[in-house]
Amino acid sequence: MATLYFEDYSVGSRSRSGPYVVEEAEILEFGRRFDPQPFHCDPVAARDSVFGGLVASGCHLFCIRSRLVNEQRDVPALVAGLGLEKMDLPHPVRPGDALSLTVECIECRESQSRPGAGILRLRNTIENQDGLPVMEMVAVLMVERQSPPPSA
């Protein structure tokens, strides 16, 4: 595993991880513990839902995203996570889906408050085995610089 510093990122750079297969038992356990909606925790009731069957919770999908981020070969020299922007769930995740994560850098800028760091905006997209996006969001991170910033 390699550590990536602010200077290692550029707009358009990408990384991928996965696949992660979502099992029915996992959907049921997570749903029952954390998001007890019928379409997350009851396969029979889920058939009569808008989804027509069992689907993973958005909270569950966010946790899978965290795992896939941490499984990437290269990881940022993270100072802090600064926030998340607009999480979309365009397609449901069903038992047996194989999910893959793509992280794309969409902005790099110097930190105004911390000269030894930079700010990254990273688009996170999880797709299923058919290439359909099941989660899209932007993570904003403060990342260490490898070298000191140029003098003013």
C-alpha positions as a Markdown table, in Angstrom:
| # | Residue | x | y | z |
|---|---|---|---|---|
| 1 | Met | 0.0 | 0.0 | 0.0 |
| 2 | Ala | 1.3 | 3.4 | -1.0 |
| 3 | Thr | 0.6 | 6.7 | 0.7 |
| 4 | Leu | -0.5 | 9.5 | -1.7 |
| 5 | Tyr | 0.3 | 13.2 | -0.8 |
| 6 | Phe | -1.5 | 16.3 | -2.1 |
| 7 | Glu | 1.1 | 16.6 | -4.8 |
| 8 | Asp | 0.3 | 13.1 | -6.1 |
| 9 | Tyr | -3.3 | 14.1 | -7.1 |
| 10 | Ser | -4.5 | 15.9 | -10.2 |
| 11 | Val | -7.9 | 16.6 | -11.5 |
| 12 | Gly | -9.0 | 13.5 | -13.4 |
| 13 | Ser | -6.9 | 11.0 | -11.6 |
| 14 | Arg | -8.8 | 7.8 | -10.7 |
| 15 | Ser | -8.5 | 4.7 | -8.6 |
| 16 | Arg | -10.7 | 1.6 | -8.3 |
| 17 | Ser | -11.4 | -1.1 | -5.8 |
| 18 | Gly | -13.7 | -4.1 | -5.5 |
| 19 | Pro | -15.6 | -6.1 | -6.2 |
| 20 | Tyr | -17.5 | -6.6 | -3.0 |
| 21 | Val | -20.4 | -9.1 | -3.1 |
| 22 | Val | -23.4 | -8.2 | -1.0 |
| 23 | Glu | -25.0 | -11.3 | 0.6 |
| 24 | Glu | -28.6 | -11.5 | 1.5 |
| 25 | Ala | -27.8 | -12.4 | 5.1 |
| 26 | Glu | -25.7 | -9.2 | 5.4 |
| 27 | Ile | -28.5 | -7.0 | 4.1 |
| 28 | Leu | -31.0 | -8.6 | 6.6 |
| 29 | Glu | -28.6 | -8.3 | 9.5 |
| 30 | Phe | -27.8 | -4.6 | 8.8 |
| 31 | Gly | -31.4 | -3.8 | 8.1 |
| 32 | Arg | -32.7 | -5.4 | 11.3 |
| 33 | Arg | -30.0 | -3.7 | 13.4 |
| 34 | Phe | -29.8 | -0.2 | 11.9 |
| 35 | Asp | -32.6 | 0.5 | 9.3 |
| 36 | Pro | -35.6 | -1.7 | 10.0 |
| 37 | Gln | -37.7 | -0.9 | 7.0 |
| 38 | Pro | -39.5 | -3.9 | 5.5 |
| 39 | Phe | -37.6 | -3.8 | 2.3 |
| 40 | His | -34.3 | -4.1 | 4.2 |
| 41 | Cys | -35.2 | -6.7 | 6.8 |
| 42 | Asp | -38.1 | -8.8 | 5.6 |
| 43 | Pro | -37.8 | -10.6 | 2.2 |
| 44 | Val | -41.5 | -11.5 | 2.1 |
| 45 | Ala | -42.7 | -7.9 | 2.9 |
| 46 | Ala | -40.1 | -6.6 | 0.5 |
| 47 | Arg | -41.8 | -8.2 | -2.4 |
| 48 | Asp | -44.7 | -5.8 | -2.0 |
| 49 | Ser | -42.5 | -2.7 | -1.7 |
| 50 | Val | -41.7 | -0.2 | -4.4 |
| 51 | Phe | -38.5 | -2.2 | -4.9 |
| 52 | Gly | -40.2 | -5.6 | -5.5 |
| 53 | Gly | -37.7 | -7.4 | -3.3 |
| 54 | Leu | -35.0 | -7.1 | -0.7 |
| 55 | Val | -32.6 | -4.2 | -1.0 |
| 56 | Ala | -29.6 | -2.9 | 1.0 |
| 57 | Ser | -30.0 | 0.3 | 3.1 |
| 58 | Gly | -28.3 | 3.5 | 2.0 |
| 59 | Cys | -26.6 | 3.5 | 5.4 |
| 60 | His | -25.3 | 0.0 | 4.6 |
| 61 | Leu | -24.1 | 1.1 | 1.2 |
| 62 | Phe | -22.2 | 4.0 | 2.8 |
| 63 | Cys | -20.4 | 1.5 | 5.1 |
| 64 | Ile | -19.5 | -0.7 | 2.1 |
| 65 | Arg | -18.1 | 2.4 | 0.4 |
| 66 | Ser | -15.9 | 3.0 | 3.5 |
| 67 | Arg | -14.6 | -0.6 | 3.3 |
| 68 | Leu | -13.9 | -0.2 | -0.5 |
| 69 | Val | -12.1 | 3.1 | 0.1 |
| 70 | Asn | -9.8 | 1.4 | 2.7 |
| 71 | Glu | -9.1 | -1.5 | 0.4 |
| 72 | Gln | -7.6 | 0.7 | -2.3 |
| 73 | Arg | -4.0 | 0.1 | -3.1 |
| 74 | Asp | -3.0 | 3.7 | -2.6 |
| 75 | Val | -4.4 | 5.8 | 0.2 |
| 76 | Pro | -4.3 | 9.5 | 0.9 |
| 77 | Ala | -2.1 | 11.0 | 3.6 |
| 78 | Leu | -5.2 | 12.0 | 5.4 |
| 79 | Val | -5.2 | 14.9 | 7.9 |
| 80 | Ala | -9.0 | 15.0 | 8.2 |
| 81 | Gly | -12.3 | 14.3 | 6.4 |
| 82 | Leu | -14.0 | 17.6 | 6.0 |
| 83 | Gly | -17.4 | 16.5 | 4.8 |
| 84 | Leu | -19.5 | 14.7 | 2.2 |
| 85 | Glu | -21.5 | 16.3 | -0.5 |
| 86 | Lys | -24.9 | 15.1 | -1.9 |
| 87 | Met | -25.2 | 11.3 | -1.7 |
| 88 | Asp | -27.4 | 9.9 | -4.5 |
| 89 | Leu | -28.7 | 6.3 | -4.6 |
| 90 | Pro | -29.8 | 6.0 | -8.3 |
| 91 | His | -30.3 | 2.2 | -8.3 |
| 92 | Pro | -31.0 | -0.3 | -5.5 |
| 93 | Val | -28.5 | -2.9 | -4.3 |
| 94 | Arg | -29.8 | -6.4 | -4.2 |
| 95 | Pro | -28.6 | -9.7 | -2.7 |
| 96 | Gly | -25.7 | -11.0 | -4.8 |
| 97 | Asp | -24.7 | -7.7 | -6.4 |
| 98 | Ala | -21.0 | -7.3 | -6.9 |
| 99 | Leu | -20.0 | -3.7 | -6.2 |
| 100 | Ser | -16.9 | -1.8 | -7.3 |
| 101 | Leu | -15.8 | 1.7 | -6.3 |
| 102 | Thr | -14.3 | 4.4 | -8.5 |
| 103 | Val | -12.7 | 7.5 | -6.9 |
| 104 | Glu | -12.0 | 10.4 | -9.2 |
| 105 | Cys | -10.3 | 13.6 | -8.1 |
| 106 | Ile | -12.4 | 16.6 | -9.2 |
| 107 | Glu | -10.7 | 19.4 | -7.4 |
| 108 | Cys | -7.3 | 20.1 | -5.8 |
| 109 | Arg | -6.6 | 23.3 | -4.0 |
| 110 | Glu | -4.2 | 24.6 | -1.4 |
| 111 | Ser | -5.5 | 24.8 | 2.2 |
| 112 | Gln | -5.9 | 28.4 | 3.3 |
| 113 | Ser | -5.7 | 27.5 | 7.0 |
| 114 | Arg | -3.0 | 24.9 | 6.9 |
| 115 | Pro | 0.0 | 25.5 | 4.6 |
| 116 | Gly | 1.3 | 21.9 | 5.0 |
| 117 | Ala | -1.9 | 20.4 | 3.5 |
| 118 | Gly | -4.2 | 20.6 | 0.5 |
| 119 | Ile | -7.9 | 20.1 | 0.0 |
| 120 | Leu | -9.2 | 17.4 | -2.4 |
| 121 | Arg | -12.8 | 16.8 | -3.6 |
| 122 | Leu | -13.1 | 13.2 | -4.7 |
| 123 | Arg | -16.1 | 11.9 | -6.5 |
| 124 | Asn | -17.0 | 8.4 | -5.3 |
| 125 | Thr | -19.1 | 6.2 | -7.5 |
| 126 | Ile | -20.1 | 2.6 | -6.7 |
| 127 | Glu | -21.4 | 0.5 | -9.6 |
| 128 | Asn | -22.9 | -2.9 | -9.6 |
| 129 | Gln | -21.8 | -5.8 | -11.8 |
| 130 | Asp | -23.9 | -4.4 | -14.7 |
| 131 | Gly | -22.2 | -1.0 | -14.6 |
| 132 | Leu | -25.2 | 0.7 | -13.0 |
| 133 | Pro | -24.4 | 3.4 | -10.4 |
| 134 | Val | -25.8 | 2.5 | -7.0 |
| 135 | Met | -24.2 | 5.3 | -5.0 |
| 136 | Glu | -22.6 | 8.7 | -6.0 |
| 137 | Met | -21.2 | 11.2 | -3.7 |
| 138 | Val | -18.3 | 13.6 | -3.2 |
| 139 | Ala | -15.9 | 13.4 | -0.3 |
| 140 | Val | -13.9 | 16.4 | 0.8 |
| 141 | Leu | -10.5 | 15.6 | 2.4 |
| 142 | Met | -7.6 | 17.5 | 3.8 |
| 143 | Val | -4.4 | 15.7 | 2.8 |
| 144 | Glu | -0.8 | 16.3 | 3.8 |
| 145 | Arg | 1.7 | 17.8 | 1.4 |
| 146 | Gln | 4.9 | 15.9 | 0.8 |
| 147 | Ser | 7.0 | 19.0 | 0.5 |
| 148 | Pro | 6.6 | 22.5 | 1.9 |
| 149 | Pro | 4.6 | 24.9 | -0.1 |
| 150 | Pro | 6.5 | 27.4 | -2.3 |
| 151 | Ser | 7.5 | 30.6 | -0.5 |
| 152 | Ala | 5.3 | 33.7 | -1.2 |
